[in-house]
Amino acid sequence: MKRRGQKVGLQNLTTGDTIRVRVILADSKQGYLGQDVHDEWSWYHPDKWKEINDLSPKGIIARGKKVEPKNKRKATQNSEDDGKHI
């Protein structure tokens, strides 16, 4: 179970839809009170929602932004290396 402020991926057990929410309150009986991408708060009951581990951009889109994996980001050049400014 995640703590307040963390992001959690949830999958609806009936429709199979996946979402990412920011945890406002976590309760072992009632589930998560979470804030979605539209800044609306809702309860996600464990009988209807399952926590998923995959929070990758392939499974869930956050606010319509494409997120690049950290290892594929281009390294910036140091201006001292070649005397050119970026």
N, C-alpha and C positions, 0 to 999 in steps of 0.2 A: 504494500500500500504506500502510495506517494505522500509526501508532506506538503504543507501549504507553500504555494509559490512555484512548485515544480510542475512540469508539463507531463501529461499522461495521455497515452493513446487508448481510445476505447472503441470497441466494436459492438454494434447493435446485434443482439443474438437472433432477432427475427428477420431483419432486413439485410444484415451483413455490412451495413455502412460503417465506415471508420471515421473518427474525428479525433482532433487533438484539443484538449482543454487545459487551462491553467487551474490548478487545484486551489480552491478557496478554503474548503473544509473537507477533511477525510474522516469517514466514520465506517467502522467495520460492519455495522448492520445496515446503514442507509446508503452507503456508497460514497460517491464524490459529489460535492457541490462545486461545480466548475464553471469557469468563464470561457465562453467560446470565442471564435474569431470576430463575432459581431458585438462583443462586450456584453453579452447577455448571460445571466447566471441561471443554471438549471441543475436539478438533481439527476444524477446518473446512478440508478439503483443497480446493485450487482445481479439481481434476477433478470434484468433487461440488457445490461451492458457488461462486456467482458474486457478486462484490461489486456492490452496487447503490448508486446515489447518493441515492435518495429515502429520507430518514429521517423523512419527515413522519408525523404521527399517523394520516393516512389509510391509509398503507401498513403501518405497524407500530405495534402497541400495546405500550407499555412498562409492565409491571407493572399493567396494567388501569386506568391513570390517563388521563383525557382531558387532553390538553395543548392550551392555546389558543395560537394564533400571537401573537407579541409585539405586533404592530401592532393587534390587536383587544382587548387588555387595557384595562380602564377606567383612566383617569388618576385618581390620587388628588388630592383638593383640598387646598390648603394652608390651614391653620387661620388664617393671617393675612389671607386674602382676605376672608372674611365674618365672622370672629369666632366661628364655630361650630367645635366639635371633632368630629372624625369618630371 
